[in-house]
Amino acid sequence: MLTESSQQKKVKGINFIVNEGNEKQAVIIDLKKHRDLWEDFYDTLLTKNREKEPRETLEQVRRRILGK
């Protein structure tokens, strides 16, 4: 069973969900208070997920878009 942690240091707008062993399993972020933090975190995850995708040079993109 997961419960909200009351033993962690409190940061307003950040709450951890812990299991029976008091191990963090999830986090609840108040987006009204920490929207910028969430956006940075999410952007970082997207970047990590895409780091193995093939890359194109600027010149390749120009040729593809402009047809030259």
Residue pairs with C-beta under 8 A, 6 or more apart in sequence:
1 19
1 20
2 17
2 18
2 19
2 25
2 26
3 17
3 18
4 15
4 16
4 17
4 18
4 28
5 15
5 16
5 17
5 18
5 22
5 24
7 22
8 16
8 18
8 24
12 30
12 33
13 29
13 30
13 32
13 33
13 34
14 27
14 28
14 29
14 30
14 34
15 27
15 28
16 24
16 25
16 26
16 27
16 28
17 24
17 25
17 26
17 27
17 28
18 24
18 25
19 25
29 37
29 38
31 38
56 64
62 68
